[in-house]
Amino acid sequence: MNYEAVIGLEVHVQVKTASKIFTRVAQGYGQPENTLTDPVVLALPGALPVMNKAALDAIIKAGLMLHCDIAEVCKWDRKNYFYPDSPKNYQISQYDQPICLGGYVEIELPGPSRNVMGEHKQIPLTRIHLEEDVGKLTHFANDSLVDYNRAGTPLMEVVSEPAIATADEAYAYLTALRTMMIYAGISDCDMEKGQLRCDANISIRPVGAASLGTKVELKNLNSISYVRDGIAHEIKRQLALVKSGGVIVQETRDYDGIAGTSQSLRSKEEAHDYRYFPDPDLMPVRVDEAWKTRLAAECPERPFDKQRRFMTEYAVPYTITSVLVPDRALSDYFEASVAAAGPAKAQAVANWIINDLLRELGAAGQELGDTKVTPAHLAELVGLIEAGTLNSNIAREVFAETFTSGEAPAAVVERKGLKADTSTDELEQWCRDAIAGDAKAREQFLGGKESAINAFKGPVMRASSGQANPKLVDETLRRLLAEN
Amino acid sequence: MSTALYANTLAELAEQLATGKVSAVELTQAVIDRASTVEDRVKAFNSTQPEDALAQAAASDARRSAGEARGPLDGIPIALKDVIAVKDQPLTASSRMLQNFVSPYDATVTEKLKAAGAVLWGRANCDEFAMGSSTENSSFGATANPYDLTRVPGGSSGGSAAALAAGEAVATLGSDTGGSIRQPAAFCNVVGLKPTYGLVSRYGLAAFASSLDQIGPFARTVEDAAMVLQVIAGHDRRDSTSFRTSIPDYRAALADKKGPWKLGIPKEYFGAGLDPEVAAAIEQAITFYREQGCEIREVSLPHTEHCLSVYYIIATAEASSNLARYDGIRYTHRSAEAKDVVDLYFKSRAEGFGPEVKRRVILGTYVLSSGYYDAYYLRAQKVRTLIRQDFLKAYEEFDAILTPTSPTPAFKFGEKASNPMAMYLSDIYTIGVNLAGLPGISVPAGFTSAGLPVGLQLIGQPYAEADLLAIAHAYDSAHDWRTRQPDL
């Protein structure tokens, strides 16, 4: 019998607001322990929560980006359980009236090569709700310490339908979700800082079966790769178990990404009764059309929509868009450069960004935001090349100057006298000499061997000390060869 | 015989302070001296801070002599129930759980009283976490009723009521979840006001039942209560359930708003269990209002019989969750015996909480449990809506509703302590007001033949405290029950 896997993901995303979800204390990572606290965070007697509207704005935006229905009214519930990282011993969450319902995440599966766009799918969502994060426990030999800095950080829980079929799809889902959240400024989604955390519910069933198999919850998936590897491992484990006549038990398993193994944390029998009830300290939230409209206007274009647009509007190939688009700042930089250079030069602009700018940034250990090369500079540089003023070698030199000093390319050219030699008389003479110097190549070219033209280019470039514009050299050679 | 300084009304003392007839230090010293004379018998306070109080009083006098007095409460000694946070002072909720807790912050009402110049002194005893009707559930011993030291002062705000009745403060604050201000006010011959839910911020009030709790004043007269309410009422952005409404001049309303009023007498509040002497006192109050030209008619609040059960589901459910934070981990009592974290929870809570708190936490946990939620909590919320509708329907015809505050006068220590149900029935007339979120006030309405105070309850429309106070003031200002001081 053949089996298929059914995977649902629960993804927690920390929302990047200035202050915590129910109080005005700042949120943040890496601060001294228990400094981001106040009576509300520490759950002192008498402290009361007050909703941070910025966190609501963020989740509504997330819902709009992910095609969700935004509930007209949502409410807050208490999820009751005792654990030392939870100061109130209940978590304020949303139980039966979450703010976002339905929706989907568009994903791209790996293509046959990285130069070919893969298949796109829509993974449906069940809901997205908002809740508060808990503190962090550190265990020692004889005791444990708790840091409440993280407690009360706004946290979105994005719950997918059990509609993911493979580990690769799960990987693509998380990548797409992460890109979207970063795009909209909702979260930085740094998994090392716990800003994005993922649990996976995994089951297998005979191919085509209508009902779902017994699910296993996989926790501690600390990177997107671990999510993929952990899921692949769990599917294999379940298949092996079933094929050897074993029975899958409903349980929560802990995945060890380094060892590539998992072990049982707890079984279903130990499941909590969270005694959810509406939090009497908080009022329900009503979301009106004006609020939604305002936030919709703040939402950026979705990355896949932008990628499709780049490919049609600027005719840049998939490979290039797949580098430009996932980074919103980079894609914005690209569009600004194209706007300055003109759409016809989009491909050249993209090449300069990907081949030169990113390389120089990497070498200098800089971010895009640090660079002195403005989109206008890039447009100017591409313009100089297109005009034949610069050949690509000199252009790289000019770019390096601009990158270091921020001086405009035209000014660099002017100051250093780096202009490509455009004296057609001189160039024409070098070309004539080159053709005369290689009769065999001339014969081959005229006989239809196109590549034979390259044999003349070396001598011309040598004669010009590398200053000649290759495009112009090519044109001149063809003209002269055609004259003969 | 002239009234002792500590026994004057707030209004009189504010006048004396304003005219320089008395200083805040003199007044505060008189209250401290009175407390040192009677406190060993009344036991109204969990803690007092005489030096701090005198320093506040001196600061008040300095302000006044500089022409910077902050209003009628400036220099007035006011005690707070020990469930309201005062920065750098103990906040015990009368529980062993918080025996060593000192609050690092002020409740909103505390901030407001400080801003008004009040001299805050004394943390008034109460039932543990405000759960009870006699103050016998305090972990630190019961408070006695100043009018009969063998009897309870009522509860849960028994210390606040007794301190005021005994002259150990000029006004006090309590909290009222099911009658915890009004019932002790009735037992101790003082005025007690539970404002509309949302009028006074709950920020800094150790929560018992969040959807029912409300802070309110105890005072010697309705006018005094109006003066304290004026300071503590108003929207607070730190409490999401606080209501945005403009605050009228409550004291001015006492004179401005004139009857005759239409008063409803709910027949369900005059049935079995009502002490005949209490009934007689209430009848006299009804007669008074009738003689003032008020239209008095019977009204029905048909869902009254469900109040107690609805209350004990909703209040305990919320309490079970609210009290989860007292866990032995951070600032509470921590068991020295615990072996691991689960053991720490069990032992710390077993040692830190008293029996009534445990009873309610267990009940509340049960009614919220999976499979029981719909049958108990959800249904109780629906009935709660019906109870509120009963009142709102009555207000289509009436300005206020008049009832006894409590079915009996103060009872003896231990009389109901072993029978929770009998104790719960003590709040039968006050609970509906909390469930409906309405304002209610208890006003002294005479004494039984045994010399025990009786309270008259008036229930007003939502956020209509100005009208409610005016109606209560009409009776209060025409009677002098308050001048019958306890014999201490």
Interface residues (C-beta under 8 A of the other chain):
Chain A: P39 L42 A43 L44 P45 G46 A47 L48 P49 V50 M51 R78 N80 F82 P84 P87 K88 N89 Y90 S144 V146 D273 R275 Y276 F277 P280 D281 L282 M283
Chain B: V83 I84 A85 L91 A93 L98 F101 S103 P104 Y105 A107 R202 Y203 G204 L205 A206 A207 A209 S210 S211 R237 R238 D239 S240 T241 A317 E318 S320 S321 A324 R325 D327 I329 R330 Y331 V341 Y345 T365 L368 S369 S370 Y373 Y377
